Amino acid sequence: MFGREKKTSSPDSSPGNEHQYQNNYYDPDVGRLADNDHDDDIHLHFPPSRERRLLAKIDLRVIPVLSILYLLAFLDRTNIANASVFGLQEELGLADSAKYNTALTIFFVPYIVFEIPSNILLKKLKPHATRFFLGLAETGMFPGSFYLIGMWYRRFEAQKRYSFFFGSTSLAGAFGGLLASAIGKMDGMRGYKGWRWIFILEGVLTVVVAIFFFFVIPDFPENAKWLNEEERTYVQARLRKDQGRSAVERPIGARDVFNVFKDYKIFLGGFMYFGLVVPAYGYAFCKAATIDF
């Protein structure tokens, strides 16, 4: 349908091409297709108007689901700030600021430790199976969503989707306080303090939505049943042209991990994200107490 794919030789069988593959972290063993590979056939079967319709179809199935899940995840991890206003610190003996800060920080220990293993598992499991790991420690939610978006869109297309996805945290901050304030008025109902009801009701909402989205969240393009065969082939072809092959069947080895740590851009991006997330979480964890004060 898209023309016969040109065969590329393995780096091991072509010593002269070893340098060509060493920086291809998407798949070190399979080089990127030449610029003209598939290009003619892609546009022959998928003119720009049809491509836009296909992207809109993908947008409706991928981005809203991930954004809602991340919104709820962010709401759950920051609602402790709202709960503290309704008596959490006093009832649990966390009035000492050191104890309360420890309770805020302890969440990030497994979150950081298991982020990389969760994405390695994501390659072996279908994306919707990571809901278990979200329930365990929310480890796979954020990096897994970025990984999945990258499996559907070309790099220049993914930037807008990343921004929309990350912007869902703003919605959590916008109505999280109002929701907690309304739930907090249930103080004393069935013998529970208001802060307990905040965790119960917001947690139940996340569980219900996660169970529903287990059957809705999209897998990788090659497994998407809501696309026809021609659409699946086209999506995979355009990604191969932009990024190289996904190599789902190839196991991740120590060399792949080492190659990541050799790339200075990973560390630059990490420091940039550090500068972004520290004030964001600082505001999310302290705003309720500051305003209440």
Backbone torsions as a table, in degrees:
resi	resn	phi	psi	omega
1	MET	NA	-39.5	-179.2
2	PHE	-109.0	17.0	-179.0
3	GLY	90.2	159.1	-178.9
4	ARG	-76.8	131.4	-176.4
5	GLU	-76.3	135.3	178.4
6	LYS	-74.1	136.7	-178.9
7	LYS	-83.2	136.1	176.3
8	THR	-110.9	139.0	-178.3
9	SER	-79.2	155.6	179.8
10	SER	-72.5	147.7	177.8
11	PRO	-58.4	-32.2	-179.2
12	ASP	-69.0	-33.7	-177.7
13	SER	-85.1	-12.5	-179.9
14	SER	-128.2	84.2	-175.9
15	PRO	-54.6	-34.0	-178.0
16	GLY	-68.1	-17.7	-177.5
17	ASN	-97.8	7.2	-174.2
18	GLU	-59.5	-42.3	-178.9
19	HIS	-65.9	-28.2	-178.2
20	GLN	-63.2	-29.3	-172.7
21	TYR	-101.1	-15.1	-166.6
22	GLN	-67.6	-23.4	179.9
23	ASN	-102.9	8.4	179.0
24	ASN	-90.1	86.2	-175.3
25	TYR	-74.2	-15.5	177.6
26	TYR	-67.3	-38.8	171.9
27	ASP	-163.8	99.6	-176.9
28	PRO	-62.6	-21.1	-174.5
29	ASP	-94.4	-10.3	-179.8
30	VAL	-131.2	117.3	-176.9
31	GLY	-74.3	163.8	177.9
32	ARG	-69.0	141.7	179.0
33	LEU	-65.9	153.7	178.7
34	ALA	-63.3	159.0	-173.9
35	ASP	-59.5	-30.3	-177.1
36	ASN	-92.1	-2.4	179.5
37	ASP	-69.2	128.9	177.5
38	HIS	70.0	-14.2	-170.5
39	ASP	-60.4	-45.9	-178.9
40	ASP	-64.1	-45.9	-177.5
41	ASP	-68.5	-35.7	179.2
42	ILE	-59.4	-50.0	-177.1
43	HIS	-76.0	-21.5	176.4
44	LEU	-67.8	-43.6	-177.3
45	HIS	-91.0	-23.6	-178.0
46	PHE	-130.1	85.9	175.1
47	PRO	-65.7	165.1	-176.0
48	PRO	-52.7	-38.8	-178.8
49	SER	-64.9	-39.9	178.9
50	ARG	-72.4	-33.8	178.2
51	GLU	-64.9	-40.0	178.3
52	ARG	-63.1	-39.2	177.9
53	ARG	-65.7	-38.8	178.5
54	LEU	-66.2	-42.1	178.3
55	LEU	-63.4	-39.0	177.4
56	ALA	-63.7	-38.0	177.7
57	LYS	-64.4	-42.7	177.9
58	ILE	-66.4	-41.9	179.3
59	ASP	-56.6	-42.9	-177.1
60	LEU	-69.7	-25.2	-178.7
61	ARG	-94.4	-26.0	-173.1
62	VAL	-101.8	-56.1	-169.0
63	ILE	-68.3	-48.7	-178.8
64	PRO	-60.0	-39.8	-179.0
65	VAL	-62.9	-48.9	-179.3
66	LEU	-66.4	-37.6	-178.9
67	SER	-66.6	-42.2	178.9
68	ILE	-65.3	-41.9	178.5
69	LEU	-62.8	-42.5	-179.8
70	TYR	-70.6	-34.7	175.4
71	LEU	-58.1	-48.0	-180.0
72	LEU	-67.2	-37.4	178.7
73	ALA	-63.8	-43.6	179.3
74	PHE	-67.6	-37.3	177.7
75	LEU	-62.6	-41.6	-178.9
76	ASP	-68.6	-36.4	-175.9
77	ARG	-81.1	-15.9	-179.6
78	THR	-110.4	-3.2	-178.4
79	ASN	-71.5	-8.6	175.0
80	ILE	-62.2	-29.7	178.1
81	ALA	-66.4	-41.5	177.6
82	ASN	-70.3	-37.0	-180.0
83	ALA	-65.5	-31.3	-179.2
84	SER	-64.4	-29.4	179.0
85	VAL	-69.5	-26.2	-177.0
86	PHE	-100.7	26.8	169.0
87	GLY	100.0	9.4	-179.2
88	LEU	-61.5	-46.9	-175.3
89	GLN	-64.5	-41.8	-178.6
90	GLU	-68.0	-44.2	-175.1
91	GLU	-71.8	-32.0	-179.0
92	LEU	-96.5	3.7	179.6
93	GLY	70.9	35.0	-179.0
94	LEU	-108.8	21.2	-178.8
95	ALA	-60.9	-30.6	174.5
96	ASP	-63.7	124.7	-174.9
97	SER	-59.5	-32.7	-179.8
98	ALA	-64.5	-42.2	179.8
99	LYS	-66.7	-42.1	-180.0
100	TYR	-65.6	-42.0	178.5
101	ASN	-64.9	-35.0	175.8
102	THR	-64.3	-40.1	177.7
103	ALA	-63.6	-35.0	177.4
104	LEU	-69.3	-38.9	-172.0
105	THR	-81.7	-30.2	-172.6
106	ILE	-61.3	-24.8	177.7
107	PHE	-58.8	-36.5	-171.3
108	PHE	-81.1	-10.9	179.4
109	VAL	-64.7	-59.6	176.8
110	PRO	-68.1	-27.3	-180.0
111	TYR	-61.3	-41.6	-179.9
112	ILE	-78.0	-44.0	-174.7
113	VAL	-62.3	-39.5	-172.2
114	PHE	-101.6	6.8	179.7
115	GLU	-63.0	-50.1	-178.2
116	ILE	-66.3	-46.9	176.1
117	PRO	-57.8	-34.3	-179.2
118	SER	-65.1	-37.8	179.1
119	ASN	-74.1	-29.4	174.0
120	ILE	-65.9	-41.8	177.3
121	LEU	-66.6	-30.5	-179.5
122	LEU	-61.3	-29.6	179.3
123	LYS	-72.4	-27.1	-179.0
124	LYS	-90.3	-27.3	-179.1
125	LEU	-107.9	161.4	172.8
126	LYS	-73.0	148.6	-175.1
127	PRO	-55.2	-36.3	-176.9
128	HIS	-68.3	-16.1	178.4
129	ALA	-73.7	-14.1	-179.5
130	THR	-74.7	-2.9	175.4
131	ARG	-60.7	-29.2	177.1
132	PHE	-63.1	-42.5	-178.1
133	PHE	-72.9	-28.8	173.8
134	LEU	-64.5	-43.2	178.2
135	GLY	-66.5	-29.8	-179.6
136	LEU	-72.5	-51.5	-177.2
137	ALA	-153.7	9.8	-176.3
138	GLU	60.7	18.4	-174.7
139	THR	-63.1	-46.1	-171.6
140	GLY	-86.8	-3.0	-172.2
141	MET	-64.4	-60.3	-174.2
142	PHE	-68.1	-55.8	-179.8
143	PRO	-66.1	-33.8	178.9
144	GLY	-65.6	-36.5	178.4
145	SER	-66.8	-42.6	177.2
146	PHE	-62.2	-41.0	179.4
147	TYR	-63.2	-43.7	-178.3
148	LEU	-67.0	-41.2	177.6
149	ILE	-60.8	-39.5	178.8
150	GLY	-66.6	-20.3	177.7
151	MET	-83.9	-6.2	-178.2
152	TRP	-112.8	-25.8	-171.7
153	TYR	-123.7	149.9	170.2
154	ARG	-68.3	160.1	-170.3
155	ARG	-58.6	-42.7	-179.1
156	PHE	-72.8	-21.9	176.0
157	GLU	-81.0	-29.6	-174.3
158	ALA	-70.9	-24.3	-174.3
159	GLN	-60.0	-45.2	179.1
160	LYS	-64.2	-37.8	-179.2
161	ARG	-69.0	-37.9	176.1
162	TYR	-60.9	-43.2	-178.6
163	SER	-64.3	-42.5	179.2
164	PHE	-64.8	-42.7	179.7
165	PHE	-62.2	-48.8	-178.1
166	PHE	-68.0	-28.5	179.2
167	GLY	-67.4	-13.4	179.1
168	SER	-63.8	-22.4	177.3
169	THR	-66.3	-28.0	177.2
170	SER	-65.2	-36.6	177.1
171	LEU	-65.9	-37.4	178.1
172	ALA	-61.9	-41.0	177.7
173	GLY	-71.2	-28.4	-176.7
174	ALA	-69.7	-45.5	-176.5
175	PHE	-112.2	-1.6	179.8
176	GLY	-61.2	-43.8	179.3
177	GLY	-66.1	-41.1	178.3
178	LEU	-63.7	-42.2	179.1
179	LEU	-63.9	-44.2	179.6
180	ALA	-64.9	-37.7	179.0
181	SER	-63.3	-40.4	178.7
182	ALA	-68.7	-42.5	-179.9
183	ILE	-67.8	-35.2	-178.4
184	GLY	-61.4	-21.9	178.3
185	LYS	-71.3	-7.7	175.4
186	MET	-82.1	9.7	-178.6
187	ASP	-51.3	125.7	178.9
188	GLY	93.7	-15.1	179.7
189	MET	-66.5	127.9	-177.5
190	ARG	55.3	26.7	175.5
191	GLY	80.4	8.4	-179.1
192	TYR	-104.3	140.7	173.9
193	LYS	-69.4	161.2	-178.7
194	GLY	-59.8	-36.9	-177.8
195	TRP	-66.5	-30.9	177.4
196	ARG	-68.2	-39.0	178.7
197	TRP	-64.8	-32.5	177.4
198	ILE	-60.9	-47.2	179.3
199	PHE	-67.4	-40.7	-176.3
200	ILE	-64.9	-53.8	-173.6
201	LEU	-71.4	-42.1	178.1
202	GLU	-68.8	-33.9	176.4
203	GLY	-67.9	-41.1	177.8
204	VAL	-62.8	-40.8	178.0
205	LEU	-58.3	-45.2	180.0
206	THR	-63.5	-42.5	-179.0
207	VAL	-63.7	-44.7	-179.3
208	VAL	-63.0	-46.5	-179.9
209	VAL	-64.6	-39.9	-179.3
210	ALA	-64.3	-39.3	178.1
211	ILE	-63.8	-42.7	178.7
212	PHE	-64.9	-44.0	-177.4
213	PHE	-72.9	-15.9	175.3
214	PHE	-55.4	-35.3	-178.1
215	PHE	-94.4	-4.9	-175.3
216	VAL	-109.8	-35.3	-174.4
217	ILE	-57.8	133.2	-176.0
218	PRO	-74.3	149.5	173.1
219	ASP	-92.7	-158.8	179.0
220	PHE	-74.0	159.2	-176.0
221	PRO	-53.6	-37.7	-177.2
222	GLU	-69.5	-14.2	-179.4
223	ASN	-109.5	1.1	-174.4
224	ALA	-74.1	111.5	-179.2
225	LYS	-78.6	-16.5	180.0
226	TRP	-84.7	1.0	170.4
227	LEU	-109.0	145.5	175.0
228	ASN	-80.1	173.3	-173.9
229	GLU	-60.8	-40.3	179.9
230	GLU	-64.3	-41.5	179.2
231	GLU	-66.8	-41.5	178.4
232	ARG	-62.2	-43.7	-180.0
233	THR	-63.9	-39.2	179.7
234	TYR	-66.5	-45.2	-180.0
235	VAL	-60.1	-44.1	-180.0
236	GLN	-66.3	-38.3	-178.7
237	ALA	-66.5	-42.0	-178.3
238	ARG	-69.6	-31.5	176.8
239	LEU	-72.9	-37.2	176.8
240	ARG	-62.5	-37.9	-179.7
241	LYS	-67.9	-34.7	-176.7
242	ASP	-86.9	-36.0	-169.3
243	GLN	-122.5	-19.6	-168.9
244	GLY	102.1	-177.8	-177.4
245	ARG	-82.1	148.4	-177.4
246	SER	-75.9	-27.0	178.1
247	ALA	52.7	51.9	179.8
248	VAL	-59.6	-33.2	-175.4
249	GLU	-80.1	-11.3	-175.8
250	ARG	-89.1	126.3	-179.1
251	PRO	-69.1	152.0	177.0
252	ILE	-86.5	125.6	-178.2
253	GLY	-111.9	178.9	-179.4
254	ALA	-62.8	-30.1	179.9
255	ARG	-64.9	-38.1	179.3
256	ASP	-63.9	-43.1	178.9
257	VAL	-64.8	-41.5	-179.4
258	PHE	-64.7	-38.9	179.1
259	ASN	-61.7	-34.6	177.8
260	VAL	-63.4	-44.7	-177.9
261	PHE	-72.1	-14.7	176.5
262	LYS	-82.7	-13.4	-176.4
263	ASP	-89.0	112.0	-177.5
264	TYR	-64.4	-24.2	-178.8
265	LYS	-66.3	-27.1	177.1
266	ILE	-63.3	-42.2	-178.5
267	PHE	-72.5	-36.9	176.5
268	LEU	-62.3	-45.1	177.6
269	GLY	-62.8	-37.0	178.6
270	GLY	-63.6	-43.6	178.7
271	PHE	-67.7	-35.8	176.9
272	MET	-63.8	-43.5	179.4
273	TYR	-68.2	-34.9	176.9
274	PHE	-59.7	-44.1	178.5
275	GLY	-66.3	-25.1	179.1
276	LEU	-83.1	-43.3	-169.6
277	VAL	-81.5	-28.0	-179.4
278	VAL	-63.0	-52.6	177.1
279	PRO	-65.9	-31.2	179.8
280	ALA	-64.1	-47.9	179.1
281	TYR	-72.1	-34.0	176.4
282	GLY	-59.5	-42.9	177.5
283	TYR	-68.2	-43.9	-177.3
284	ALA	-63.4	-37.1	-176.2
285	PHE	-82.7	-21.6	-172.9
286	CYS	-113.8	-11.6	-173.6
287	LYS	-63.2	-41.4	-176.9
288	ALA	-62.4	-46.0	-179.7
289	ALA	-67.3	-36.4	-178.9
290	THR	-66.9	-46.6	179.4
291	ILE	-65.7	-40.7	-179.6
292	ASP	-64.9	-36.1	179.5
293	PHE	-65.0	NA	NA
